[in-house]
């Protein structure tokens, strides 16, 4: 049982590191595109980074996740106030839909999705 726990913990750390690496690269590229402000793709990348960091069961990245989530929320509010983003239509009976994820997906231009 202990070996199973250890191997899953190591696998989880590797997956977190891999996901974090990809998100950091994506954010770096997006920030090169719009260095003066956080646009829709940056807001979504920050939100997704927060989700990945919050998935760490030990809570090691809790404060960093909070910073990313706050940055994403501020960017989302500014973009919505400027008339960007919107609502992604979906079937009402779709229980697997995540409204928070949809709200960030709507900030990303269609040709990036």
N, C-alpha and C positions, 0 to 999 in steps of 0.2 A: 504494500500500500504506500509506503514512504517513497519507494522508487517511482511509482506512478505519479505521485504528487510532485516530486522533484523534476521529473521529465516534463510534466505539463507546465510547471512553473518556468522552466528553462525555455520551452517552446513558446510560451506566452511572452516572455521577455524578448525572444528573437523576433516574434511577429510584431510586437510593439515597436521595436527598434526599426524593423523593415518599413512598417507603415509610416512611422514618424519620418524616416529618411525620405520616402517618396513625397510626403506632404510638405516637408521642408523644401525639397527641390521645386515642387510645384509652386509654393508660395514665393520662392526666390524668382522664378520665371515671371510670375504674375506681377510681382513688385517691380521688375524691370520694365514691364509694359506700362504701368501707371505708377511711377515713383512718387507722385505728388499727393495721392490720396488712395484710400482703400476702395476698390471697385467691387462689383458683384463676385467675380471669381475669388478675389482675396478674402472677402467676407465668408464665402462658403468654405474655403480652405482653412481659415482660422476656426470656423465652427467645427469642421470635421476633425481638425487636430485636437480640439478640446474634447470631442467625443472619444477619440482614440486614447487620449491621456486619462480621461475619467474612467476608462475601462480597466485601468490598472487597479487591481483589487487591493493593493497595499496602500493606496492613497499617496504615493510618493510625489506624484505630479499634480496634486490637487490645486496648488496655488498657480502653477503655470497654466493648467487647464482653465482656471477661472479667468486669467488674463486673456487667453485666446477667446474665450466665450464672450467676455466683455467687449473686446475689440471687434468681434464679429457682430455683436448686437448693435454697437454704436454705428458701425458701417451700414448695417441693414437699415437702421432707422433713418440715417442720412439719405440713403438711396431711395427709400420709400417716400420720404418727404420731397425728394426731387422728381418723383414720378417714375422712377425705374422699378423694375420688379413687377410683381402682380400675383395672380393666382393661377395655379396649375389646375385645370379642370380634371376631375376624375369621377369614377363611378361611386355613388353614395354608399354602396354596400361593401366597398373594399376596406375590410377591417385591418389589413396589413399596412395601410398607408400611414406614414409618419408625417403629420402636419408640419412639425418643426423642420424636418428635412426638406419638405416641399417648399416651405417659405424661403429657404436658402437656395434651393434649386432654381426658383423663379428669378433670382438675382443674376444668374449666369445666362449670358446670351445663348440662344438656341443652337447656334453653330458650334458651341463648345460642348454641348451635352451629347 
